[in-house]
């Protein structure tokens, strides 16, 4: 299911330049249009928890996958900006529902195995992203319209969703909501979770920027073909795969804090250099650096938010996802507005700045350390 989300999402993302040309949109208008995806995803975070509680994460994952397989065809057919926004909202709603439920299912699997695997699960999302971007590049180079490409792909996605969905854990293994522990702080008041949400926010803005703007940057700023432009997201997805498959082992060896800190530095340095030199080769290197640096951040944040002392895992995951994924909400229009005044080169500079912030917030991904510091701070304030 992680793979399916990656391949389906990247498939339509690769055709964003064609969609923009069909609708004759500028950078700011495109950013506002892409906002519909994030709005749908954020709304799904409110819908997913009660659905999971009632039907289990197996059934919710299956439903989210089937809805997504249909929704990703919309950008290939909608003739106006308004209808496109509705279609993109449907993509955000369905992908967000699938994202939350499959991560909850992944946590169940990780607990049953007794070892970290979330990094590898997220790696399979990146494998899907690489495959989807590659298919999109080939479809564009062969002159296939987005409508034909996305419709054919959707049929394949539906088959995969049916096959993958049958092998999920049975409903009896779905978690049963437990009563909140006596005296446990509410997740919305927990400073550690706010910090983890900020970590995920920085990462999601960077990931969203690669999905929404990498192809546009290569095509508009560096004047490449649509097929070459699609390779920007493919480069990002490639190093995401490498980093996430290695992430579980690296976490055990070096610790969560260090891999997040140095990941942020790699993003800032790699993309920053690419923007300074501003040619195709260096920008591809920059996209590779962003993928490798951010690869470990979201899996680490998911794991940490489910292990914050004194907070229920479900509550922690829910709040972190809501705060973190809001980066997908403000990122596209934010970068679009900056690009309108400072060019898209300046817009991607926002990602460099947030990567620096990420290095500062890295200690929060060790909940025990963050909780200890937070307790000391609260005692000092009380005194």
Secondary structure by P-SEA (a helix, b strand, c coil): caaaaaaaaaaaaaaaaaaaaaacccaaaaaaaaaaaaaaaaaaaaacaaaaaaccaaaaaaaaaaaaaaaaacccccccaaaaaaaaaaaaaaaaaaaaaaaaaaaaaaaaaccccaaaaaaaaaaaaaaaaaaaaaaaaacccaaaaaaaaaaaaaaaaaaaaaacccccccccccccccccccccccaaaaaaaaaaaaaaaaaaaaaccaaaaaaccccccaaaaaaaaaaaaaaaaaaaaaaaaaaaaccaaaaaaaaaaaaaaaaaaaaaaccaaaaaaaaaaaaaaacccaaaaaaaaaccccccaaaaaaaaaaaaaccccccaaaaaaaaacccccccaaaaaaaaaaaaaaccccaaaaaaaaaaaaaaaaac
